[in-house]
Amino acid sequence: MTESGLKRLVALTSAAALAGALWLVAHTFIFPTAPAPPVSSTAATATAPPPAAKPATPADLTRTILSNDVFGLKPLPGSQDKPKEPPKPAEIDMELAGTVVSADGRLSSAFLRDKGTKVQKPYAVGATVKDARIKSIGRNFVILERQGREEILSMKP
């Protein structure tokens, strides 16, 4: 088979597939046919046929999807978190000299200086500073956890 014959065969196959897809779409969505009712022995004795079902409109379908929460937009009952209070300023005799923040929070570092001895050391998330544990490190702040509550240590301008 030549190259032009192969191209013609591919074009005809594509056209046939497109025509079949258009026919399927037209008969499914544009000109839908009602399914035939099942044949039963009591159907012959019935006097009136059952009423035809009304086709669903796009608005009905949208309402159904949203009411069933298909996309998980509504929070589950009981799973709503209580609004958190902002952390209180830290009551520790350390000052924040600087931070190095990483996209992976576990790799971030904070440089804390002891106010009494003026010694500065780097600390990572999870490290213990005096009686507090570093919970997270952000740009120009550190969240400390002391006695079960959160405190924030910010850089002084």
C-alpha positions as CSV (number, residue, x, y, z in Angstrom):
1,M,0.0,0.0,0.0
2,T,1.4,3.4,-0.9
3,E,1.7,6.3,1.4
4,S,-1.2,8.3,-0.2
5,G,-3.4,5.2,0.0
6,L,-2.5,4.8,3.7
7,K,-3.4,8.5,4.4
8,R,-6.7,8.0,2.5
9,L,-7.5,4.9,4.6
10,V,-6.7,6.8,7.9
11,A,-8.9,9.7,6.8
12,L,-11.8,7.5,5.9
13,T,-11.5,5.6,9.2
14,S,-11.4,8.9,11.2
15,A,-14.4,10.2,9.3
16,A,-16.4,7.0,10.0
17,A,-15.5,7.1,13.7
18,L,-16.5,10.7,13.9
19,A,-19.8,10.0,12.2
20,G,-20.5,7.1,14.6
21,A,-19.7,9.3,17.6
22,L,-22.0,12.1,16.3
23,W,-24.8,9.6,15.7
24,L,-24.4,8.2,19.2
25,V,-24.5,11.7,20.8
26,A,-27.5,12.7,18.7
27,H,-29.5,9.6,19.7
28,T,-28.5,9.7,23.3
29,F,-28.8,13.4,24.2
30,I,-30.7,15.2,21.4
31,F,-33.3,12.7,20.4
32,P,-33.6,10.4,23.4
33,T,-36.1,7.5,23.1
34,A,-38.1,6.2,26.0
35,P,-37.1,2.7,27.0
36,A,-39.7,0.0,26.2
37,P,-41.8,-1.0,29.2
38,P,-41.2,-4.5,30.4
39,V,-43.8,-7.0,29.1
40,S,-45.7,-8.8,31.9
41,S,-49.0,-10.7,32.1
42,T,-50.7,-8.0,34.1
43,A,-49.7,-5.4,31.5
44,A,-52.4,-6.7,29.1
45,T,-55.1,-6.2,31.7
46,A,-54.0,-2.6,32.6
47,T,-56.3,0.1,31.2
48,A,-54.0,3.1,31.4
49,P,-50.3,3.2,30.6
50,P,-48.0,4.7,33.3
51,P,-47.1,8.3,32.9
52,A,-43.8,9.0,31.1
53,A,-41.0,10.2,33.3
54,K,-40.0,13.9,32.8
55,P,-36.4,14.3,31.5
56,A,-34.1,15.9,34.1
57,T,-33.0,19.4,33.3
58,P,-29.4,20.6,33.8
59,A,-30.6,22.6,36.8
60,D,-32.1,19.5,38.4
61,L,-28.9,17.6,37.8
62,T,-26.8,20.4,39.4
63,R,-29.1,20.5,42.4
64,T,-28.8,16.7,42.8
65,I,-25.0,16.8,42.6
66,L,-24.7,19.7,45.1
67,S,-27.2,18.2,47.5
68,N,-25.4,14.8,47.5
69,D,-22.0,16.7,48.1
70,V,-20.3,14.6,45.4
71,F,-17.2,16.8,45.5
72,G,-16.9,17.0,49.3
73,L,-17.5,20.7,49.7
74,K,-19.5,20.5,52.9
75,P,-17.7,19.6,56.1
76,L,-19.0,16.6,57.8
77,P,-21.0,17.1,61.0
78,G,-18.8,17.1,64.1
79,S,-15.6,17.6,62.0
80,Q,-15.6,21.4,62.1
81,D,-12.7,22.7,64.1
82,K,-13.2,25.3,66.7
83,P,-11.6,28.6,65.7
84,K,-8.1,28.8,67.1
85,E,-7.0,31.6,69.3
86,P,-3.8,33.2,68.1
87,P,-0.8,32.3,70.1
88,K,0.2,34.6,73.0
89,P,3.6,36.2,73.0
90,A,6.3,33.9,74.4
91,E,7.4,34.4,78.0
92,I,11.0,33.2,77.5
93,D,14.2,35.1,78.0
94,M,15.3,34.4,74.4
95,E,15.1,36.6,71.4
96,L,14.8,35.6,67.8
97,A,17.8,36.7,65.7
98,G,16.6,35.2,62.4
99,T,15.0,32.3,60.6
100,V,15.7,30.2,57.6
101,V,12.5,28.8,56.2
102,S,12.3,25.7,54.0
103,A,9.4,24.4,51.9
104,D,9.7,21.3,54.0
105,G,9.0,22.8,57.5
106,R,11.2,20.1,59.2
107,L,14.3,21.6,57.5
108,S,13.7,25.2,58.7
109,S,16.0,26.7,61.3
110,A,15.7,29.5,63.9
111,F,18.6,31.4,65.4
112,L,17.8,32.2,69.0
113,R,19.9,34.4,71.3
114,D,19.9,34.1,75.1
115,K,19.2,37.5,76.6
116,G,21.3,36.8,79.6
117,T,24.5,35.3,78.1
118,K,24.1,36.8,74.6
119,V,24.9,33.3,73.2
120,Q,23.2,32.6,69.8
121,K,22.5,29.0,68.6
122,P,20.6,27.5,65.7
123,Y,17.5,25.4,66.5
124,A,15.3,23.1,64.4
125,V,11.7,22.1,64.6
126,G,11.2,19.8,67.6
127,A,14.2,21.1,69.5
128,T,13.9,22.1,73.2
129,V,14.7,25.7,74.2
130,K,14.8,26.1,78.0
131,D,11.3,24.8,79.0
132,A,9.7,25.1,75.6
133,R,9.6,23.0,72.4
134,I,9.8,24.5,68.9
135,K,6.6,23.5,67.2
136,S,7.1,25.4,63.9
137,I,9.3,28.0,62.3
138,G,8.0,30.7,60.0
139,R,9.4,33.8,58.4
140,N,10.4,36.1,61.3
141,F,8.6,34.0,63.9
142,V,8.8,30.8,65.9
143,I,5.8,28.9,67.5
144,L,6.8,27.5,70.8
145,E,4.8,25.0,72.9
146,R,5.1,25.4,76.6
147,Q,3.0,23.5,79.1
148,G,0.5,22.4,76.5
149,R,-0.2,25.9,75.0
150,E,1.3,27.7,72.0
151,E,3.3,30.9,72.3
152,I,4.9,33.0,69.5
153,L,8.4,34.5,69.5
154,S,8.7,37.2,66.9
155,M,11.7,39.1,65.6
156,K,12.1,42.6,66.9
157,P,12.4,45.2,64.0
